[in-house]
Amino acid sequence: MKTVTLEVCPLEDVKRRFVRAFEGKAQGACISFETPALLFRVLSGKRWELLASMTGAGPMTIREAARRAGRDVKAVHGDVRALLHAGILRKTETGKVEFPFDAVHVDFKLQVA
C-alpha cells in the first residue's frame, strides 16, 4: 500500500529531510505544510471528499473526478487546480489528474505556543 503523509512542520525539518533524501536515505512520501491553518485551507472539506474519491483510482479526467465525487465539473476543476498547485495531485503526460496513493496519513500536533 502506497501511503502519503500530510504533515505540519517547520521549514528546517523539511530541509533536513531533503538532505537525507539527497544522501540516498528513503524518506517516504510526505507533503508538508507550515501551519495547521494552511493545511486546512488547502484541504477543505470538499477537497478531502475529492481526494477520497480519487484515492487508489489511478489517473482520470476532471469530469470523471467530478462524477465520482458527485460534484459540479467547474467546482472540481478549481479544487483540482488548487491541489495540483499544492503538490497533492499530479498531472499525467496525457493530461489526466491522479492522486497516486492508496492511503493518507495526517500528522501534526497542536500545543500551547
Backbone atoms as SQL, in Angstrom:
CREATE TABLE atoms (id INTEGER PRIMARY KEY, chain TEXT, resi INTEGER, resn TEXT, atom TEXT, x REAL, y REAL, z REAL);
INSERT INTO atoms VALUES
  (1, 'A', 1, 'MET', 'N', 0.851, -1.176, 0.000),
  (2, 'A', 1, 'MET', 'CA', 0.000, 0.000, 0.000),
  (3, 'A', 1, 'MET', 'C', 0.895, 1.238, 0.000),
  (4, 'A', 2, 'LYS', 'N', 0.606, 2.152, -0.890),
  (5, 'A', 2, 'LYS', 'CA', 1.377, 3.385, -1.019),
  (6, 'A', 2, 'LYS', 'C', 0.667, 4.494, -0.240),
  (7, 'A', 3, 'THR', 'N', 1.307, 4.951, 0.839),
  (8, 'A', 3, 'THR', 'CA', 0.721, 5.942, 1.728),
  (9, 'A', 3, 'THR', 'C', 1.493, 7.249, 1.648),
  (10, 'A', 4, 'VAL', 'N', 0.782, 8.357, 1.681),
  (11, 'A', 4, 'VAL', 'CA', 1.407, 9.674, 1.751),
  (12, 'A', 4, 'VAL', 'C', 1.092, 10.249, 3.131),
  (13, 'A', 5, 'THR', 'N', 2.075, 10.925, 3.704),
  (14, 'A', 5, 'THR', 'CA', 1.878, 11.605, 4.979),
  (15, 'A', 5, 'THR', 'C', 1.749, 13.089, 4.730),
  (16, 'A', 6, 'LEU', 'N', 0.666, 13.670, 5.209),
  (17, 'A', 6, 'LEU', 'CA', 0.477, 15.117, 5.193),
  (18, 'A', 6, 'LEU', 'C', 0.846, 15.581, 6.591),
  (19, 'A', 7, 'GLU', 'N', 1.804, 16.498, 6.674),
  (20, 'A', 7, 'GLU', 'CA', 2.283, 16.897, 7.986),
  (21, 'A', 7, 'GLU', 'C', 2.408, 18.405, 8.115),
  (22, 'A', 8, 'VAL', 'N', 2.405, 18.850, 9.355),
  (23, 'A', 8, 'VAL', 'CA', 2.675, 20.239, 9.674),
  (24, 'A', 8, 'VAL', 'C', 4.033, 20.251, 10.350),
  (25, 'A', 9, 'CYS', 'N', 4.982, 20.960, 9.754),
  (26, 'A', 9, 'CYS', 'CA', 6.313, 21.026, 10.352),
  (27, 'A', 9, 'CYS', 'C', 7.043, 22.272, 9.860),
  (28, 'A', 10, 'PRO', 'N', 8.040, 22.715, 10.630),
  (29, 'A', 10, 'PRO', 'CA', 8.802, 23.897, 10.219),
  (30, 'A', 10, 'PRO', 'C', 9.673, 23.617, 8.998),
  (31, 'A', 11, 'LEU', 'N', 10.021, 24.669, 8.306),
  (32, 'A', 11, 'LEU', 'CA', 10.841, 24.557, 7.101),
  (33, 'A', 11, 'LEU', 'C', 12.173, 23.859, 7.377),
  (34, 'A', 12, 'GLU', 'N', 12.734, 24.062, 8.549),
  (35, 'A', 12, 'GLU', 'CA', 14.004, 23.402, 8.898),
  (36, 'A', 12, 'GLU', 'C', 13.883, 21.890, 8.830),
  (37, 'A', 13, 'ASP', 'N', 12.769, 21.340, 9.314),
  (38, 'A', 13, 'ASP', 'CA', 12.555, 19.889, 9.248),
  (39, 'A', 13, 'ASP', 'C', 12.465, 19.411, 7.804),
  (40, 'A', 14, 'VAL', 'N', 11.818, 20.177, 6.962),
  (41, 'A', 14, 'VAL', 'CA', 11.702, 19.824, 5.544),
  (42, 'A', 14, 'VAL', 'C', 13.083, 19.829, 4.898),
  (43, 'A', 15, 'LYS', 'N', 13.886, 20.827, 5.223),
  (44, 'A', 15, 'LYS', 'CA', 15.244, 20.905, 4.668),
  (45, 'A', 15, 'LYS', 'C', 16.085, 19.712, 5.111),
  (46, 'A', 16, 'ARG', 'N', 15.980, 19.323, 6.391),
  (47, 'A', 16, 'ARG', 'CA', 16.743, 18.162, 6.874),
  (48, 'A', 16, 'ARG', 'C', 16.317, 16.895, 6.146),
  (49, 'A', 17, 'ARG', 'N', 15.001, 16.730, 5.940),
  (50, 'A', 17, 'ARG', 'CA', 14.511, 15.547, 5.223),
  (51, 'A', 17, 'ARG', 'C', 15.012, 15.543, 3.779),
  (52, 'A', 18, 'PHE', 'N', 15.054, 16.729, 3.157),
  (53, 'A', 18, 'PHE', 'CA', 15.560, 16.846, 1.796),
  (54, 'A', 18, 'PHE', 'C', 17.018, 16.413, 1.722),
  (55, 'A', 19, 'VAL', 'N', 17.832, 16.858, 2.674),
  (56, 'A', 19, 'VAL', 'CA', 19.257, 16.494, 2.694),
  (57, 'A', 19, 'VAL', 'C', 19.409, 14.986, 2.852),
  (58, 'A', 20, 'ARG', 'N', 18.638, 14.387, 3.759),
  (59, 'A', 20, 'ARG', 'CA', 18.714, 12.929, 3.937),
  (60, 'A', 20, 'ARG', 'C', 18.302, 12.196, 2.662),
  (61, 'A', 21, 'ALA', 'N', 17.272, 12.698, 1.988),
  (62, 'A', 21, 'ALA', 'CA', 16.836, 12.076, 0.728),
  (63, 'A', 21, 'ALA', 'C', 17.922, 12.219, -0.332),
  (64, 'A', 22, 'PHE', 'N', 18.555, 13.378, -0.384),
  (65, 'A', 22, 'PHE', 'CA', 19.625, 13.615, -1.354),
  (66, 'A', 22, 'PHE', 'C', 20.811, 12.681, -1.097),
  (67, 'A', 23, 'GLU', 'N', 21.007, 12.309, 0.165),
  (68, 'A', 23, 'GLU', 'CA', 22.071, 11.367, 0.537),
  (69, 'A', 23, 'GLU', 'C', 21.686, 9.920, 0.234),
  (70, 'A', 24, 'GLY', 'N', 20.470, 9.709, -0.254),
  (71, 'A', 24, 'GLY', 'CA', 20.033, 8.370, -0.628),
  (72, 'A', 24, 'GLY', 'C', 19.251, 7.645, 0.443),
  (73, 'A', 25, 'LYS', 'N', 18.891, 8.325, 1.527),
  (74, 'A', 25, 'LYS', 'CA', 18.128, 7.696, 2.604),
  (75, 'A', 25, 'LYS', 'C', 16.639, 7.866, 2.320),
  (76, 'A', 26, 'ALA', 'N', 15.925, 6.760, 2.267),
  (77, 'A', 26, 'ALA', 'CA', 14.488, 6.801, 1.959),
  (78, 'A', 26, 'ALA', 'C', 13.741, 7.620, 3.005),
  (79, 'A', 27, 'GLN', 'N', 12.876, 8.499, 2.533),
  (80, 'A', 27, 'GLN', 'CA', 12.112, 9.366, 3.427),
  (81, 'A', 27, 'GLN', 'C', 10.615, 9.101, 3.365),
  (82, 'A', 28, 'GLY', 'N', 10.171, 8.333, 2.413),
  (83, 'A', 28, 'GLY', 'CA', 8.743, 8.090, 2.262),
  (84, 'A', 28, 'GLY', 'C', 8.065, 9.285, 1.606),
  (85, 'A', 29, 'ALA', 'N', 6.841, 9.083, 1.185),
  (86, 'A', 29, 'ALA', 'CA', 6.077, 10.146, 0.538),
  (87, 'A', 29, 'ALA', 'C', 5.511, 11.073, 1.607),
  (88, 'A', 30, 'CYS', 'N', 5.840, 12.353, 1.491),
  (89, 'A', 30, 'CYS', 'CA', 5.428, 13.311, 2.508),
  (90, 'A', 30, 'CYS', 'C', 5.154, 14.664, 1.854),
  (91, 'A', 31, 'ILE', 'N', 4.063, 15.292, 2.268),
  (92, 'A', 31, 'ILE', 'CA', 3.743, 16.645, 1.819),
  (93, 'A', 31, 'ILE', 'C', 3.613, 17.483, 3.078),
  (94, 'A', 32, 'SER', 'N', 4.404, 18.550, 3.163),
  (95, 'A', 32, 'SER', 'CA', 4.480, 19.347, 4.388),
  (96, 'A', 32, 'SER', 'C', 3.789, 20.694, 4.241),
  (97, 'A', 33, 'PHE', 'N', 3.200, 21.130, 5.344),
  (98, 'A', 33, 'PHE', 'CA', 2.558, 22.436, 5.438),
  (99, 'A', 33, 'PHE', 'C', 3.174, 23.164, 6.618),
  (100, 'A', 34, 'GLU', 'N', 3.298, 24.471, 6.501),
  (101, 'A', 34, 'GLU', 'CA', 3.949, 25.250, 7.553),
  (102, 'A', 34, 'GLU', 'C', 3.083, 25.389, 8.807),
  (103, 'A', 35, 'THR', 'N', 1.758, 25.450, 8.630),
  (104, 'A', 35, 'THR', 'CA', 0.857, 25.609, 9.773),
  (105, 'A', 35, 'THR', 'C', -0.381, 24.731, 9.590),
  (106, 'A', 36, 'PRO', 'N', -1.052, 24.396, 10.703),
  (107, 'A', 36, 'PRO', 'CA', -2.318, 23.666, 10.568),
  (108, 'A', 36, 'PRO', 'C', -3.342, 24.469, 9.761),
  (109, 'A', 37, 'ALA', 'N', -3.350, 25.784, 9.943),
  (110, 'A', 37, 'ALA', 'CA', -4.298, 26.621, 9.201),
  (111, 'A', 37, 'ALA', 'C', -4.098, 26.479, 7.698),
  (112, 'A', 38, 'LEU', 'N', -2.849, 26.422, 7.250),
  (113, 'A', 38, 'LEU', 'CA', -2.572, 26.261, 5.821),
  (114, 'A', 38, 'LEU', 'C', -3.024, 24.889, 5.329),
  (115, 'A', 39, 'LEU', 'N', -2.763, 23.867, 6.130),
  (116, 'A', 39, 'LEU', 'CA', -3.206, 22.521, 5.751),
  (117, 'A', 39, 'LEU', 'C', -4.720, 22.493, 5.564),
  (118, 'A', 40, 'PHE', 'N', -5.462, 23.087, 6.511),
  (119, 'A', 40, 'PHE', 'CA', -6.919, 23.057, 6.420),
  (120, 'A', 40, 'PHE', 'C', -7.460, 24.016, 5.366),
  (121, 'A', 41, 'ARG', 'N', -6.706, 25.048, 5.028),
  (122, 'A', 41, 'ARG', 'CA', -7.143, 25.949, 3.952),
  (123, 'A', 41, 'ARG', 'C', -7.005, 25.238, 2.605),
  (124, 'A', 42, 'VAL', 'N', -5.896, 24.520, 2.426),
  (125, 'A', 42, 'VAL', 'CA', -5.675, 23.793, 1.171),
  (126, 'A', 42, 'VAL', 'C', -6.610, 22.588, 1.077),
  (127, 'A', 43, 'LEU', 'N', -6.805, 21.902, 2.174),
  (128, 'A', 43, 'LEU', 'CA', -7.622, 20.684, 2.173),
  (129, 'A', 43, 'LEU', 'C', -8.958, 20.928, 2.868),
  (130, 'A', 44, 'SER', 'N', -9.797, 21.696, 2.216),
  (131, 'A', 44, 'SER', 'CA', -11.147, 21.962, 2.716),
  (132, 'A', 44, 'SER', 'C', -11.949, 20.661, 2.698),
  (133, 'A', 45, 'GLY', 'N', -13.126, 20.703, 3.276),
  (134, 'A', 45, 'GLY', 'CA', -13.981, 19.510, 3.321),
  (135, 'A', 45, 'GLY', 'C', -14.270, 18.924, 1.954),
  (136, 'A', 46, 'LYS', 'N', -14.599, 19.767, 0.981),
  (137, 'A', 46, 'LYS', 'CA', -14.896, 19.282, -0.372),
  (138, 'A', 46, 'LYS', 'C', -13.653, 18.679, -1.027),
  (139, 'A', 47, 'ARG', 'N', -12.482, 19.256, -0.752),
  (140, 'A', 47, 'ARG', 'CA', -11.238, 18.708, -1.332),
  (141, 'A', 47, 'ARG', 'C', -10.884, 17.376, -0.696),
  (142, 'A', 48, 'TRP', 'N', -11.160, 17.214, 0.615),
  (143, 'A', 48, 'TRP', 'CA', -10.960, 15.907, 1.249),
  (144, 'A', 48, 'TRP', 'C', -11.849, 14.869, 0.581),
  (145, 'A', 49, 'GLU', 'N', -13.108, 15.234, 0.327),
  (146, 'A', 49, 'GLU', 'CA', -14.032, 14.310, -0.341),
  (147, 'A', 49, 'GLU', 'C', -13.533, 13.958, -1.741),
  (148, 'A', 50, 'LEU', 'N', -13.007, 14.948, -2.444),
  (149, 'A', 50, 'LEU', 'CA', -12.461, 14.704, -3.778),
  (150, 'A', 50, 'LEU', 'C', -11.286, 13.735, -3.709),
  (151, 'A', 51, 'LEU', 'N', -10.370, 13.956, -2.757),
  (152, 'A', 51, 'LEU', 'CA', -9.240, 13.036, -2.595),
  (153, 'A', 51, 'LEU', 'C', -9.715, 11.629, -2.267),
  (154, 'A', 52, 'ALA', 'N', -10.710, 11.539, -1.403),
  (155, 'A', 52, 'ALA', 'CA', -11.237, 10.219, -1.042),
  (156, 'A', 52, 'ALA', 'C', -11.772, 9.487, -2.264),
  (157, 'A', 53, 'SER', 'N', -12.426, 10.216, -3.160),
  (158, 'A', 53, 'SER', 'CA', -12.977, 9.575, -4.355),
  (159, 'A', 53, 'SER', 'C', -11.895, 9.222, -5.375),
  (160, 'A', 54, 'MET', 'N', -10.727, 9.858, -5.269),
  (161, 'A', 54, 'MET', 'CA', -9.637, 9.600, -6.208),
  (162, 'A', 54, 'MET', 'C', -8.589, 8.625, -5.660),
  (163, 'A', 55, 'THR', 'N', -8.596, 8.386, -4.359),
  (164, 'A', 55, 'THR', 'CA', -7.582, 7.543, -3.722),
  (165, 'A', 55, 'THR', 'C', -7.595, 6.139, -4.310),
  (166, 'A', 56, 'GLY', 'N', -6.442, 5.740, -4.823),
  (167, 'A', 56, 'GLY', 'CA', -6.282, 4.402, -5.379),
  (168, 'A', 56, 'GLY', 'C', -6.962, 4.164, -6.711),
  (169, 'A', 57, 'ALA', 'N', -7.552, 5.203, -7.315),
  (170, 'A', 57, 'ALA', 'CA', -8.333, 5.019, -8.544),
  (171, 'A', 57, 'ALA', 'C', -7.520, 5.216, -9.821),
  (172, 'A', 58, 'GLY', 'N', -6.288, 5.690, -9.726),
  (173, 'A', 58, 'GLY', 'CA', -5.469, 5.900, -10.916),
  (174, 'A', 58, 'GLY', 'C', -5.812, 7.207, -11.621),
  (175, 'A', 59, 'PRO', 'N', -5.137, 7.472, -12.750),
  (176, 'A', 59, 'PRO', 'CA', -5.368, 8.719, -13.489),
  (177, 'A', 59, 'PRO', 'C', -6.796, 8.810, -14.019),
  (178, 'A', 60, 'MET', 'N', -7.329, 10.021, -14.028),
  (179, 'A', 60, 'MET', 'CA', -8.686, 10.243, -14.536),
  (180, 'A', 60, 'MET', 'C', -8.838, 11.674, -15.014),
  (181, 'A', 61, 'THR', 'N', -9.865, 11.894, -15.796),
  (182, 'A', 61, 'THR', 'CA', -10.174, 13.246, -16.241),
  (183, 'A', 61, 'THR', 'C', -10.841, 14.002, -15.088),
  (184, 'A', 62, 'ILE', 'N', -10.865, 15.310, -15.201),
  (185, 'A', 62, 'ILE', 'CA', -11.540, 16.116, -14.185),
  (186, 'A', 62, 'ILE', 'C', -13.031, 15.786, -14.181),
  (187, 'A', 63, 'ARG', 'N', -13.588, 15.545, -15.344),
  (188, 'A', 63, 'ARG', 'CA', -15.004, 15.175, -15.434),
  (189, 'A', 63, 'ARG', 'C', -15.276, 13.879, -14.659),
  (190, 'A', 64, 'GLU', 'N', -14.377, 12.902, -14.780),
  (191, 'A', 64, 'GLU', 'CA', -14.536, 11.638, -14.052),
  (192, 'A', 64, 'GLU', 'C', -14.392, 11.868, -12.547),
  (193, 'A', 65, 'ALA', 'N', -13.446, 12.719, -12.155),
  (194, 'A', 65, 'ALA', 'CA', -13.278, 13.029, -10.733),
  (195, 'A', 65, 'ALA', 'C', -14.547, 13.680, -10.181),
  (196, 'A', 66, 'ALA', 'N', -15.140, 14.587, -10.954),
  (197, 'A', 66, 'ALA', 'CA', -16.378, 15.247, -10.536),
  (198, 'A', 66, 'ALA', 'C', -17.515, 14.235, -10.416),
  (199, 'A', 67, 'ARG', 'N', -17.600, 13.317, -11.368),
  (200, 'A', 67, 'ARG', 'CA', -18.645, 12.298, -11.326),
  (201, 'A', 67, 'ARG', 'C', -18.486, 11.428, -10.081),
  (202, 'A', 68, 'ARG', 'N', -17.260, 10.996, -9.805),
  (203, 'A', 68, 'ARG', 'CA', -17.006, 10.155, -8.630),
  (204, 'A', 68, 'ARG', 'C', -17.351, 10.873, -7.333),
  (205, 'A', 69, 'ALA', 'N', -17.058, 12.180, -7.294),
  (206, 'A', 69, 'ALA', 'CA', -17.312, 12.968, -6.081),
  (207, 'A', 69, 'ALA', 'C', -18.758, 13.458, -6.003),
  (208, 'A', 70, 'GLY', 'N', -19.511, 13.306, -7.099),
  (209, 'A', 70, 'GLY', 'CA', -20.889, 13.779, -7.119),
  (210, 'A', 70, 'GLY', 'C', -20.983, 15.296, -7.078),
  (211, 'A', 71, 'ARG', 'N', -20.051, 15.944, -7.805),
  (212, 'A', 71, 'ARG', 'CA', -19.976, 17.398, -7.775),
  (213, 'A', 71, 'ARG', 'C', -19.952, 17.979, -9.172),
  (214, 'A', 72, 'ASP', 'N', -20.141, 19.285, -9.256),
  (215, 'A', 72, 'ASP', 'CA', -20.102, 20.052, -10.490),
  (216, 'A', 72, 'ASP', 'C', -18.672, 20.077, -11.050),
  (217, 'A', 73, 'VAL', 'N', -18.538, 19.900, -12.367),
  (218, 'A', 73, 'VAL', 'CA', -17.225, 19.858, -13.010),
  (219, 'A', 73, 'VAL', 'C', -16.451, 21.155, -12.789),
  (220, 'A', 74, 'LYS', 'N', -17.120, 22.292, -12.911),
  (221, 'A', 74, 'LYS', 'CA', -16.438, 23.581, -12.758),
  (222, 'A', 74, 'LYS', 'C', -15.860, 23.735, -11.346),
  (223, 'A', 75, 'ALA', 'N', -16.612, 23.349, -10.328),
  (224, 'A', 75, 'ALA', 'CA', -16.133, 23.441, -8.950),
  (225, 'A', 75, 'ALA', 'C', -14.963, 22.492, -8.721),
  (226, 'A', 76, 'VAL', 'N', -15.060, 21.289, -9.251),
  (227, 'A', 76, 'VAL', 'CA', -13.981, 20.309, -9.102),
  (228, 'A', 76, 'VAL', 'C', -12.735, 20.792, -9.838),
  (229, 'A', 77, 'HIS', 'N', -12.922, 21.425, -10.985),
  (230, 'A', 77, 'HIS', 'CA', -11.785, 21.964, -11.729),
  (231, 'A', 77, 'HIS', 'C', -10.988, 22.938, -10.860),
  (232, 'A', 78, 'GLY', 'N', -11.672, 23.821, -10.143),
  (233, 'A', 78, 'GLY', 'CA', -10.993, 24.763, -9.251),
  (234, 'A', 78, 'GLY', 'C', -10.263, 24.055, -8.125),
  (235, 'A', 79, 'ASP', 'N', -10.893, 23.034, -7.556),
  (236, 'A', 79, 'ASP', 'CA', -10.248, 22.277, -6.486),
  (237, 'A', 79, 'ASP', 'C', -9.047, 21.494, -7.000),
  (238, 'A', 80, 'VAL', 'N', -9.166, 20.926, -8.190),
  (239, 'A', 80, 'VAL', 'CA', -8.038, 20.194, -8.781),
  (240, 'A', 80, 'VAL', 'C', -6.852, 21.131, -9.000),
  (241, 'A', 81, 'ARG', 'N', -7.122, 22.329, -9.501),
  (242, 'A', 81, 'ARG', 'CA', -6.038, 23.306, -9.706),
  (243, 'A', 81, 'ARG', 'C', -5.329, 23.628, -8.394),
  (244, 'A', 82, 'ALA', 'N', -6.093, 23.831, -7.330),
  (245, 'A', 82, 'ALA', 'CA', -5.504, 24.135, -6.021),
  (246, 'A', 82, 'ALA', 'C', -4.686, 22.956, -5.501),
  (247, 'A', 83, 'LEU', 'N', -5.187, 21.744, -5.683),
  (248, 'A', 83, 'LEU', 'CA', -4.468, 20.557, -5.207),
  (249, 'A', 83, 'LEU', 'C', -3.236, 20.262, -6.055),
  (250, 'A', 84, 'LEU', 'N', -3.289, 20.571, -7.344),
  (251, 'A', 84, 'LEU', 'CA', -2.098, 20.457, -8.192),
  (252, 'A', 84, 'LEU', 'C', -1.042, 21.462, -7.734),
  (253, 'A', 85, 'HIS', 'N', -1.458, 22.680, -7.480),
  (254, 'A', 85, 'HIS', 'CA', -0.548, 23.740, -7.045),
  (255, 'A', 85, 'HIS', 'C', 0.124, 23.375, -5.712),
  (256, 'A', 86, 'ALA', 'N', -0.616, 22.719, -4.824),
  (257, 'A', 86, 'ALA', 'CA', -0.073, 22.321, -3.519),
  (258, 'A', 86, 'ALA', 'C', 0.787, 21.062, -3.607),
  (259, 'A', 87, 'GLY', 'N', 0.806, 20.412, -4.772),
  (260, 'A', 87, 'GLY', 'CA', 1.608, 19.204, -4.940),
  (261, 'A', 87, 'GLY', 'C', 0.935, 17.938, -4.448),
  (262, 'A', 88, 'ILE', 'N', -0.362, 18.009, -4.201),
  (263, 'A', 88, 'ILE', 'CA', -1.086, 16.844, -3.696),
  (264, 'A', 88, 'ILE', 'C', -1.566, 15.958, -4.838),
  (265, 'A', 89, 'LEU', 'N', -2.058, 16.572, -5.900),
  (266, 'A', 89, 'LEU', 'CA', -2.417, 15.824, -7.112),
  (267, 'A', 89, 'LEU', 'C', -1.299, 15.980, -8.130),
  (268, 'A', 90, 'ARG', 'N', -1.242, 15.061, -9.064),
  (269, 'A', 90, 'ARG', 'CA', -0.265, 15.122, -10.157),
  (270, 'A', 90, 'ARG', 'C', -1.001, 15.061, -11.489),
  (271, 'A', 91, 'LYS', 'N', -0.396, 15.691, -12.489),
  (272, 'A', 91, 'LYS', 'CA', -0.946, 15.640, -13.840),
  (273, 'A', 91, 'LYS', 'C', -0.098, 14.656, -14.640),
  (274, 'A', 92, 'THR', 'N', -0.757, 13.765, -15.364),
  (275, 'A', 92, 'THR', 'CA', -0.035, 12.780, -16.170),
  (276, 'A', 92, 'THR', 'C', 0.345, 13.390, -17.518),
  (277, 'A', 93, 'GLU', 'N', 1.156, 12.679, -18.254),
  (278, 'A', 93, 'GLU', 'CA', 1.564, 13.138, -19.585),
  (279, 'A', 93, 'GLU', 'C', 0.383, 13.247, -20.537),
  (280, 'A', 94, 'THR', 'N', -0.664, 12.484, -20.271),
  (281, 'A', 94, 'THR', 'CA', -1.846, 12.519, -21.132),
  (282, 'A', 94, 'THR', 'C', -2.849, 13.582, -20.696),
  (283, 'A', 95, 'GLY', 'N', -2.505, 14.357, -19.649),
  (284, 'A', 95, 'GLY', 'CA', -3.370, 15.440, -19.199),
  (285, 'A', 95, 'GLY', 'C', -4.392, 15.046, -18.146),
  (286, 'A', 96, 'LYS', 'N', -4.363, 13.795, -17.728),
  (287, 'A', 96, 'LYS', 'CA', -5.275, 13.370, -16.661),
  (288, 'A', 96, 'LYS', 'C', -4.678, 13.756, -15.310),
  (289, 'A', 97, 'VAL', 'N', -5.499, 13.718, -14.281),
  (290, 'A', 97, 'VAL', 'CA', -5.018, 14.009, -12.937),
  (291, 'A', 97, 'VAL', 'C', -5.077, 12.735, -12.110),
  (292, 'A', 98, 'GLU', 'N', -4.176, 12.664, -11.112),
  (293, 'A', 98, 'GLU', 'CA', -4.187, 11.488, -10.255),
  (294, 'A', 98, 'GLU', 'C', -3.713, 11.821, -8.855),
  (295, 'A', 99, 'PHE', 'N', -4.232, 11.077, -7.913),
  (296, 'A', 99, 'PHE', 'CA', -3.742, 11.063, -6.556),
  (297, 'A', 99, 'PHE', 'C', -3.092, 9.697, -6.418),
  (298, 'A', 100, 'PRO', 'N', -1.763, 9.644, -6.570),
  (299, 'A', 100, 'PRO', 'CA', -1.087, 8.352, -6.749),
  (300, 'A', 100, 'PRO', 'C', -0.830, 7.572, -5.449),
  (301, 'A', 101, 'PHE', 'N', -1.771, 7.638, -4.527),
  (302, 'A', 101, 'PHE', 'CA', -1.606, 6.954, -3.249),
  (303, 'A', 101, 'PHE', 'C', -2.853, 6.142, -2.927),
  (304, 'A', 102, 'ASP', 'N', -2.661, 5.120, -2.088),
  (305, 'A', 102, 'ASP', 'CA', -3.761, 4.268, -1.652),
  (306, 'A', 102, 'ASP', 'C', -4.289, 4.679, -0.284),
  (307, 'A', 103, 'ALA', 'N', -3.507, 5.502, 0.421),
  (308, 'A', 103, 'ALA', 'CA', -3.899, 5.908, 1.769),
  (309, 'A', 103, 'ALA', 'C', -3.257, 7.249, 2.112),
  (310, 'A', 104, 'VAL', 'N', -3.872, 7.953, 3.061),
  (311, 'A', 104, 'VAL', 'CA', -3.371, 9.239, 3.540),
  (312, 'A', 104, 'VAL', 'C', -3.227, 9.161, 5.048),
  (313, 'A', 105, 'HIS', 'N', -2.071, 9.599, 5.530),
  (314, 'A', 105, 'HIS', 'CA', -1.835, 9.700, 6.972),
  (315, 'A', 105, 'HIS', 'C', -1.602, 11.185, 7.263),
  (316, 'A', 106, 'VAL', 'N', -2.340, 11.747, 8.213),
  (317, 'A', 106, 'VAL', 'CA', -2.172, 13.147, 8.577),
  (318, 'A', 106, 'VAL', 'C', -1.486, 13.198, 9.934),
  (319, 'A', 107, 'ASP', 'N', -0.407, 14.001, 10.020),
  (320, 'A', 107, 'ASP', 'CA', 0.393, 14.027, 11.238),
  (321, 'A', 107, 'ASP', 'C', 0.709, 15.457, 11.639),
  (322, 'A', 108, 'PHE', 'N', 0.143, 15.901, 12.746),
  (323, 'A', 108, 'PHE', 'CA', 0.527, 17.195, 13.323),
  (324, 'A', 108, 'PHE', 'C', 0.106, 17.231, 14.778),
  (325, 'A', 109, 'LYS', 'N', 0.775, 18.084, 15.530),
  (326, 'A', 109, 'LYS', 'CA', 0.482, 18.213, 16.947),
  (327, 'A', 109, 'LYS', 'C', 0.104, 19.656, 17.230),
  (328, 'A', 110, 'LEU', 'N', -0.968, 19.855, 17.974),
  (329, 'A', 110, 'LEU', 'CA', -1.404, 21.183, 18.374),
  (330, 'A', 110, 'LEU', 'C', -1.050, 21.346, 19.841),
  (331, 'A', 111, 'GLN', 'N', -0.230, 22.337, 20.141),
  (332, 'A', 111, 'GLN', 'CA', 0.194, 22.536, 21.521),
  (333, 'A', 111, 'GLN', 'C', 0.251, 24.019, 21.862),
  (334, 'A', 112, 'VAL', 'N', 0.387, 24.295, 23.136),
  (335, 'A', 112, 'VAL', 'CA', 0.490, 25.667, 23.615),
  (336, 'A', 112, 'VAL', 'C', 1.748, 26.291, 23.050),
  (337, 'A', 113, 'ALA', 'N', 1.624, 27.539, 22.580),
  (338, 'A', 113, 'ALA', 'CA', 2.775, 28.225, 21.974),
  (339, 'A', 113, 'ALA', 'C', 3.815, 28.600, 22.999);
